[in-house]
Amino acid sequence: EIAFYTSWLYLPWVIKPVWSPLIDLAQSKRWWILCMELLVAIAIAGVAFTIPLPHFLIPTLACFWLMAFSSATHDIAADGVYMSELTTQDQAKYIGWQGAFYNLAKLVATGGLVWLAGWLYEGFSTSGTASFDAYVRSWTVVLLLLCVTLVALGLYHLRALPSGGSASEGCSLRDGLSGLKEVIAAFFTKRHIWYYIAFIILYRLGEGFVMKIVPLFLKADTASGGLGLTNQQIGLYYGTFGAGAFLLGSLLAGYYIARRGLRRTLFTLRCIFNLPFGVYALLAWFQPQSMWIVGGGIVVEYFGYGFGFVGLTLFMMQQVAPGRHQMAHYAFASGIMNLSVMLTGMASGFLSDLMSYRIFFLAVMLATIPAFVITRLVPFTYDDKPNDK
């Protein structure tokens, strides 16, 4: 149920191409970014105030849905600024930084915030607060702190962020809707587009299966096949070992691609991206209790994820998106990518319960074989020389 409901929240990222052409019709991309950051902050505050309610599930999910749609719109505008403001060489050079900060939220959420919630829970519990009330209070504080942080980032972006281009002049909503058909047709008639769609879906297939299950595996007791970690331990491992490894992997990959070109490095990136699946298969089979072994596994996981993820991001920017509708076509590509993650995530909970953690992680490794094949054979429509615009 956890995997199913949370995977549904990917839907806005899947369907965001539907409204991505409309972003250019009103205000600048910078305006959209700032407004969406404010809406996300409001949604986070909504979660903080609804989790103490007796029937909290539906209200909190409603807030998460608002957050998801706002964040998906923010994603469209942010990618538009990135592609419009930077040359091809700079895109490759800074893709590691872009990928690092794009995914740093996962480390903050699964690492620092979980650790902080666990620490606050212990403090509230020792002061005599009932267990459930302590749990609710700890997450309320964490979410409110996150809300304040996002507002502060929005104020910083108000001063520092470039516009990314002004709104299209002389265009109405009807023009935007009629232009959507042209955008869709142009996307699906691109050279090699069906090969690219298959490549995008398969690249993150394994990750989609495991990303919702790994936190549950780490927290499940050893009798159930898990590692029996506490919230604070999970937060510590992700927030320290994982964060450092992820940032290092993302930054190294960016400079590695900029130096050698995406065509020559893509298969290596794909191989390193698959390291985490083998790591969790070993952890599931041997169930080590050593902090260093578990922490080392998380280091390998996040280094591989950080290093490999930027390859897919840059591929979509440089091979799928170029053309008249660059921003919209990148949104189409990322929507297809998120569809793969959403569908596999929705099925992952059922499959892991059916197979057990041991067999599940082995099955995921086998499921990645087609991705290796298609990565080796994927054609390039555009040259990726570092001095191209």
Salt bridges, closest charged atoms under 4 A:
ASP24 OD1 - LYS29 NZ 3.43
GLU37 OE2 - HIS74 NE2 3.07
GLU37 OE2 - HIS157 ND1 2.76
ASP75 OD2 - LYS16 NZ 2.57
GLU182 OE2 - ARG324 NH1 2.66
GLU182 OE2 - HIS325 NE2 3.43
GLU207 OE2 - LYS106 NZ 3.70
GLU207 OE1 - ARG204 NE 2.59
ASP383 OD2 - LYS385 NZ 3.95
